[in-house]
């Protein structure tokens, strides 16, 4: 058996078996003990051979389920059935009686658990609980079931039913009051503090005295049974439950044996008189044993707690007195030092405030005052200095127009703060711009800046994220030296660019940098930021990254056509408190514009929520292609209707939406727009409608719909007027 917490044993180690072998052994042991005690109890019957004034198996069952757990009920049920089959009129009667004999102790354990019963019986409430809840209340079930079964089987008459019920109930209750405390005391020998030899000799002496007195009283015609009570009470006072329970069990068994055999003080009395005398004696023995033992244990525990509290209080008083003496000695010295520190602090605050102002002015003067408009991309940026007097100077960003229409983006952070960090930032930014104009490859630029930082011997850590974007192809190359990853949001999904990683600049002796690549689709949003945007004291940075991704996705999804300036303001408002900025924050956002280079290509899932993004992308493409506003408005309606039909009909029978492609180009003044899906449309008679096709035909010069095995293609053509726009 191994220890496990059990509701019935909250203040003593539990003996609930864990393994299958241990459980089987426990079940067998409980069944054998129950059966043996039942045979003993049947020898003490007062009514026929079924009802006894003391039924030990109830005590065995209650103790077993309290100590070993409620899962012992099958052993109790099986043993009860084995006991009742030979003495019952029918097997059914035996089974019903066994059910009552099992249900009563199980109910007793459940009720005891509800009242926070402790099986060491160390409190008065535990003793009262086992009397009124475990014995008197719960045993009503077994007495009612058993007596009713005897009457139904014809073993007793209805006239004998009240007497049989009373004897059965008191017998089961006495079994709990007499046997259960004894069995519950057995594990205490190993669970509580071991007894010395002197205690064991004292317990043996009490048991011997009890046996002698009760044995002599049971043979005498004089009513002297109660002479044993002082001995039992003395055992409870001296040894508590472990000493009183064996003595009480011995006294009750001998007295019951005398009553059954009409001996001593029970001779010549009726069954009712014998029952009254015997059960009164058993109750007194129980009260004198475990109830008195519980009172003594409770008082001793309170005395120990009071003594411990007094000792702790005395120790605390001594410690506090010593602390006050030491504090008084330090107080004068601290007051002198505080006066000196106050003078130094005033001077330091003035210096820090001046340094903060210089660092912020220097940093703002070196950051781009405005972002140049670059072809193919929209760019917005923000810088928020720290509000603390000493927390400014390390964060920076730059937007670099590169040859061949490339766009360079850089964002970095010097881990220090103040003028030194701002000065380091200036050198790193200037060097990066020079290296980027010489060779824009991210790995090459990183290597050059790394060499500079290594020669400067900067004590602070320097992180840098550098990206090169080609608006004509949508390609993105980047390298990351210990900086938070860039965020890409497109089609309602967010992705962090975690490739091209390397240690912070200047940390390693060798410049080993790699670059990663990605594609930036039209309409996608790229976000670069410093750690002040996502780091919070006491929170993992992954939580800040997840929060940032959610905010950007929600903002883009709720307003697909919002400009990047609005997006940056929204992100800053959601991520930081402008009244208390713990660290500098730099933020750069880039979004490829839809260029009129001959075609528009969109790939996205066929979902209703994506229609807004389709309309926004097509509207921008039409505007930048120079399409007249009147033509653009009608083309946009026709395109939206074609996309809506694909969303509604193409994947109506599928479990998940499939892909949707939108392509457009202008040739010789004719615009051709295609909307393709890979689904299977239902027959027109099944899907109904047809108004959308008529609407498209009314808006466009030519509408062609092709249904095939691989999907449906809708081609829309219209001659358009193109405005001459710069």
N, C-alpha and C positions, 0 to 999 in steps of 0.2 A: 504494500500500500504506500502511496505517496501523498504528500500534503497538497490540499487544494482548498480554496475558499468555499465555504458552504454557508448558506443563510442561517442554518441552525447553530452555527458555531463561529460567531464573529469575533470573540475575544480569546479563543483558544485555538491551537493548531488543528486544522481539519484532518480527518483520517479517511476522507472519501477516496475509494480506490480509483486509480487512473487506468491501469492496463486491464485488458480483458481477463488475464489470468488472475489478477488481484481481485477483480470484480466477481469472478466465478467463485473464488475461495471465500470471499465475504458472504456471498449469497448462500453457499453451502453451510457456512458456520452459523449464520443467522437462522436458517431453516432447522438445523439440528438443535440449536439452543431453544428455539421456539417449541419444537416438538417435545423435547425433553421436559421443559417447564410445563407444557400442557399436560403431559402424562402425570406430572407431580400435582398439578392443579386438579385433575379429574379425581385424584385420590382424596381431595378435600371437599367433595360435593355434599351439599345439604339437601338439594332437590334432585331426586332421581340420580342420574349419573352425568347430568349435563351442566348444572349450575352450581358454582362454588362460591363461598364467601371471599376467596382470594384467588384471583386468576393471574398467575405470574406471566403468562405469555403477552398480555397487554403491555406490561412494563418492559419486557424484552423487545417487543416491536417498536415501542416509542423510543427507547434508548438506541436501538439499532439505526432507526431512521434519523435520529438526531446526530449520532456520531458518524455513521457511514453514509448518510445521504438518503433521500427519499427513494432512490432507485432500488432500495432493499425490499420494496413492497412485494415483488414477485415471490421472494423467499417466504415472506409472511403469509401470503395467500396460499402458496403450495403447502406449507406446513399446516396451516389452519384447515385446509381441505383434508389432508391426511389424518388429522386428529378427529375431525367431525364425521368422516365417512363411517367408521365402525360404530359410532354411538348414535347415529341418526337413523330415522325410519326409512328415508330414501336418500339417494344420491343428490337429488334436487335440494332436499332440506339441508344436507351437508354443505352443498355449494352456496346456498343462500346464507347460511350461518357463517361460512368462511368469508363471504363478501363483507358481512358486517364486521367480522373480526379484523379484516384488513382495512376497511374504510375508516373505522374509529381511530386507530393510531395514526393513520395517514392524515386525517383531519386534525388530530391533536398537534402534529408536527407543523402543519400549515398555519394553524392558529398561533402556535408558539412563535413561529417566525414573524408573524404580523406584529407581535407585541415586543419584538427585540429581545427574545429569550436568550440567555447565556447558559450553556449547559454546565458550567462550573458551579451554578447555584450560589454565586458569590454575592447576590443582592437579595433583599427582601422581596422585591418585585418579581424576581425569578422564582422564588419559592411559592409566592401567591399565584403566579401564572401557571405553574405545573399542577397546583391544587385545583384551581377553579376552571382553567382553560383545558389543560391537558388531561385531567382526571374527571372532574365532575361534568363538564360540558361535553367534551368529545365522546365520552363513553356512553352518553345517552343513545348514540347511534347503534352501537353493538348490542346494548341491552334491548332496545326496541326491536331490532331485526331478529336477534336470537330468541327472545321470549315469544314473539309473534310466530316464528318458525316452529317452535315447540308446540304451540297451541294449534297451528294449522296442521301439523303432522299427527296430532292426537297424542303426543307424548304427555302433555298436561291438559287439564281441563281449563275451561275459561275461568272457573272459580279460583284455580291455582295461579292464573296468569299474573295478577298483581304481585303475589309473593315471589314468583319466579323472576319477574322483571326487576323487582327490588333487589333480590339476591344477586342477579346477573349484573345489574348496574353497579352495586356496591363492590361486588367482587372484581369487576374490571377496573373500577376506580382505585380500589385498594392495591391492585396489581401495579398500577402506575405509581401510586404514592409510596409503595414499599419497595418494589423491585427496581423501578427506573432510577431512583437516586443512587441505589447501590451500583448498578451498571454504569451510570454516568460518572461515578467516583473512580472507577478503575483506570481510565486513561489519565486521570489527574496525577497518578504516581509518576508518570514520565513527562507530563506536560508542565507541571508546576515544579517548584523547588524540591529536590529529593529530600526525603526524611533521613535524619541520622538514626543510628541504631536505637538510641534512647526513645525516639518517637515510635518506632515499630514495636518496641517492648511495651510502651504505654498503650498503644492500640490493642495489642494482644491481651493485655490485662483487662481493658474495658470489655472486650469481646468475651473473655472468660467469665468475668463477673456477670455480664448480661445473661450468658447461657446458664450459669448456675442459678441465678435468681429466677429466671423465667421457667427453667425446668422444675425447680422446687414448687413455684407458685402454681404451675399447671397441674401438679399432682395433688395439691392441697384443696380441700373443700372450702377453705376460707377465701374470700375475694381479695387476694393479695397480688394480683397481676400487676397492679400499678406501682409496686415497689421497684420495678425495673426502670421507671421513668427517670428518677434522679441519675441513674447510671448513664442512660442514653443522653440526657441533657448535659451531664458532665463531659462525656465524650465529645459532644458537639461544641462545647465551650473550649475544650482543650485542643481538639484536633480538627474541628469543623467537619465538612462532609465526608472526608476520607476516613475519619474515625467513627463518625456517628452512623453512617449508612450501613455498614456490616452489622453493627449492634442492633439497629432498628429492624433489619431484615430477619435476623435470628429471632428476635422477640416476637415478631408478627407470625412467622412460620410456626413457631412452637405453640403460640396461643391458638392459631387456626387449627393446628393438629389436635389440640385438646378439645376444642369446640366440636370438631367433626366426630370425635370419638366419645363425646359426652363425658369428659373427664373433669376432675377438679371443680373449679368454680362454675363450669358449664353443665354439670350433671343435674338431671332432673328438670331442666328448663325446656320450654317449647322452642321450636325453630326460630320464631320471631324474637324471643327473649335472648336466645343464643346469638342471633345476628346482631341485635342491638348492643349487647355487651361486647362482642368481639369487635365490631366495627368502631365502637367508641374507643376501645383500647387501641386499635390500629391507627385511628386518627390522632390520638394523643401521642402515640409513638412517633408518627410522622412529624407532628408539630414539634415534638421535643428533639427530633433529630435534625432534619434538613432545614426547617424553618428557623430554629434557634441557631443552627450553624450559619445560615445566611445572614442573620442579624449580627452575629459575632464577626463574620468575615467583612461585612459592610462597615462596621464600626472600626475594625482594625485598619481597613483600607483608608477610611477617612482620617484616622489618627496618623497613618504614615504620610498621607498627602499633606496634612497640616504641619507635621514635623518637617517635611521637605520644604514646604513653603516658608516656614519660619527660618530654616537654615539658609535658603536662597535670599530671603529678605535681609537677614543679618549680613550675608556676604555682599549683597548689593549696597547696603548702607556703608560698609567698610570701604568698598571700592569707590563709592561716590564721595565719601569723605576725603579719601586720598586724591581723587580727581579734582575736587574743589581746592584742596591745598595746593596742588600743582598748578591749577588754573590761576589761582590768585598770584602765584609767583610769576606766571607768564604774562599776566594781564598788563603789568606796568611796562614790561619789555615790548609787548605787542603794540601798546599805545604809542610808545616812542618810535617804533619801526613804522607804524601806520602813518604817523605824521610825516616821516621822511618819504614814505612811498607815495603819499598824496601829492607831494611837491613834484616827485619824479613823474607821476601819472599825468599831472597837468601838462608838463612839458612834452611828454610822449604823445598825449592826445593832440596837442597842437601840431607836432611834427607829423603824426599819422594823417591828420586831416589835410595838411598841406600836401603830403605825398599822394594821398588819394586823389586830390584835385589835379595834381600834375599828371599822375598816371592816366586818369580818365581823359584828360584833355589830350595827352599824347596819343592815347589809343584811338580816340575818336578822329583825331586829325589824320591818322595814318590809314584808317579803314576807308573803303570807297564811300565817298559822300553820296554818290548816285550810281546806279547800275546802268551801264550803257545798253541800249537796245541792240541786240544781236539777232541776225536773221536766223529764223528757224526755231527760236526758243523764246519763252517768256521767263524772266528771272526776277525774283524779289528777295530781299535780305533784311534782317533785323539784328540789332545788337542792343542788349540790355545789360548795363553794368551792375555790379553787386552794390547793394545799399549799405553794406558794412564799410567802415572807414578804411579797412586794410584789405578788403577782398576785391581788388580790381587789377587789371593789367595783363592777363594771360591769354584771353580768348581772341581769335581773329578769323577773318575770312577774306577771300579775294576771288574776283571773277576776271579771267584773263582771256581776251580775244587772241586766238592763235592763228597761224597761217592756214590756208586752205579751208577757211570757214569753220575750223574747229573751235570749241569752247572749253576753256580750262576752268575748273572749280577747285578751290582749295579751302580747307577749314582746319584750324589747329588750335592747340591749347598748350600754353606753358604752365606747368603745374604750380609754379610759385605765384606770388601776388606782389603788387606794388611796382615801384619804378624799375626794379631789376627785371621783373617778368615782362614789363612793357617794352623795355629796351631789347630784351632777347627776342620778343615777338617781332619787333621791327626788322631785326637782322634776318630772321628766318623768312619773313614775308618777302623782303627784297630779294633774297637769294633765290627763293622759289620762283619768283616771277622771271628772274634772269635765266635760270636753268630751263624753265618751261618755254621761253621764247627761243632758246638755242636748240633744244630737243624736247618736244612735248611728251615723249613716252613716259608714262608714270614711273616705271622702274628707274629710268635714267634720272628723272627729276629727284626722286627720293634719295638716290645714291649721292647726288651732289649736295643736297641739303643735309644729309647725314654727315658727310665729311665736314661741312661747316660747323654743325653743332658739336662734333667731336673735337674740333680745334678750339672752339670757344670755351670748352670745359664748363659747360652750363651745369650747375648743381641740380637744377630742377629737371623734372622729366618733361620731354617735349613730344607731343603726339601730333600726327598730321594725317589727313585724308585728302588725297589728290585724285581728281577724275578728269578725263578728257572725253567730251561728247561730240559726235559727228552728226549734226542735224540732218544731213542729206541721207544717211543710212540708218540713223537711229542707234548706232553702236555706242557702247559705253565701255571705256577702259579705265581701270582704277587700281590704286595701291593704297594700303592702309597700314600706317605705323602706329599701332596701339590706340587708335581713335575709335569712338563709338561708330558702328556701321551705318552707312547711308540707308535711307528708307525709300522704297519705291511702292507707290500705290497706283493700281490700275484695275479697272473693271471690278471695283469693290473689294479687291484683295490687296493685302500688304505683304511685302517681302523685304527682308533686310539683306543687303549685299555683304556677305561675310567672307568673300574671297580676297585674295591678295594680301593676306595678313602678314605682319612683321612686327618685331618689338619696337617700342618707342625709339625715336631718333637719338643717337649718341649712346645708347645702352650697350650695344655690342661693338667690338673692335672692327669687325668686317661689315661692309655694306652689302648685305644680301637681301635684295628686294625683288619681289615678283609682282606681276600684275594679273588681274582677272578681267574678264569681259562679260558684258551683258547687253541686252537690247532694251531700249527705252521706246516703247510704242507711242504713237501719236496720242496725245491726251493724257498720258501717264504723268505722274507727279513724282519728282525726285527731291528728297529732303535731306539736307546736311545740317548738323547741329553739334554743339559741344555738350559735355557731360552735365553742365549746370541745368540743362533742360530736363534730364531724366533721372538724375541722382537725388535721392532723399535720405536724410539721416535715419538709420534704423530700418530701411527697406532695401531689398535686393534690387540691383539695377535692372534685372529682367522684368520686374514689376513696372518700373518706369518705362522700359521699352515697349511693353505690351500696352500701357496706357497711351503712349504717343501714337502707336499704330492705330489703336481704336479711334482716337480723336481725329486723326487725319482721314481715315476711311469714312467715318460718320460725316465729317464736314464735306468731303468730296461727293459722297453719295447724296446728301441732302441738297447740295447746291452744285451740280456738275459744271455749271458755267461760271462759277465765281472765279475772280482773278486771284493771282498768287498773293497780292498784297492783302486781300481779305483773308486768305487762308493763313498767312503768317500771323496776322493779328489774332485770329481765332486760336491757333495753336499756342501762342504765348499766353493768351488769357486763360486757356484751359489747363496749362501745365505749370505755371508759376504764379506766385502772388506778387504783384508789382510793388506792394508796400514793403515786402521783406524778401529781397533776393539774396540768397546765401552765396551764390557764385555767379560769375559772369555767364551770360548766355549769348551765343551767336547762332544765327539761323539763316540758312540759304535754301531757297526753293527754286526748282527749275522744271519747266514743262515744255516739251516739244510742241510747236505749233503745227497745224495742218497746212502744209504748203501746197500751192497750186503748181505742182511740177508735172502735171499731166494726168495724175490719177490719185484716187483716194482708196485706201484699203483698210477695212475694219474687220477684225475677227473677235467675236465675243459670243457668250452663251445666249441661247434663244430664251431669254427671260423677260418678263414684262418690265422689271425694274431697270433693264438695260436700254429701254427705248429712249429714255431721256438722254443718255449718253450718246446714242446714235444720232439723235436730232441735233445735239450740241456740236458733235464733230462734223456732221454734214453742213450745218449752218455756217461754221467757221470756214470750211473748205469752199463753199459757194461764195462767201463774202471775199475771201482772199483770192479766189479765181476770177473775181470781177464780174460775176453774174449780176444782172440787174435785180433790184430788190423785188419787183413784181414777179419775175420769173423764179427767183429763189424761193419766194414764199410758197408758190404752187408746187414746185419741185419737192420742197421739204414736206408738204402735206402728202404727196403721192408716195414719197419714200417711206414716210412714217406708216402709211396704210399698208404698204407691202411688207414692212418689217412686222407690223402688228399681226398680219395674216399668218406669217411664218411662225410667230410665237404661239398663236392660237391653234393652228391646225397641224403644223408639221410634226409635233411630238405629243399629240394629245393622248396617244396610247402608250407612250414610253414612261418609264419610271422616273427618268431624269431628263432635263432639257438637253438638247444636242447643240451643235455649233450653228452659228449664223454668220454669214459673210456679206459685207456691203462693199461694193467696188464702184468707182465712178471715174470717168475721164471725159475730156472734151476734145473733139476732133473736128476741125473746120466748122466751128460754130454750132456743132451738134453735141449735146450732152447725152451720154449713155450711162445709165445707172443700173446695176445688177444687184439683186437680193437673192442669195442662194442659201438653201438649207439641205440637210441630209436626211430628212424625215420622210414619212409616207403619209400623204394627205388622204383623208377620207373622201369617198365619192361625193360629188356636189349635192346629191339628193340627201345624203346623210348629214353633211355639215351645215346645210342651209346657207342663207345669206346671199352673196353675190353683189351687194351694194358697194363693197370696197373696190371690186374690179371696175364697176361702172364709174366710180369716183376717179380712179386712176386714169381710165380712158378719157374722162372729161378734162383732166388736167394735163395730160401728156399727149404728144403727137402720135406716139406708137407704144403699145403695151403688148408684150409677148410673154405668155406663161407656158413653161415646159415642165411637165411632170414626168419623171423617170424613176427607174429602179433605185438610183443613188440619191434622189432628192428632187427638189423643185427649184427652178430658176425663173425669176421674174425680171424681164428686161424692160426698162423704161427709157424712151428716147424723146428728146425735145430740142428744137432749135432755140438757141438762147442768144440774147444780146449781151455782149461783154463790154463793161465799162472800162475805160482807160484809167486805171488807178496807179498811183506811184508805188 
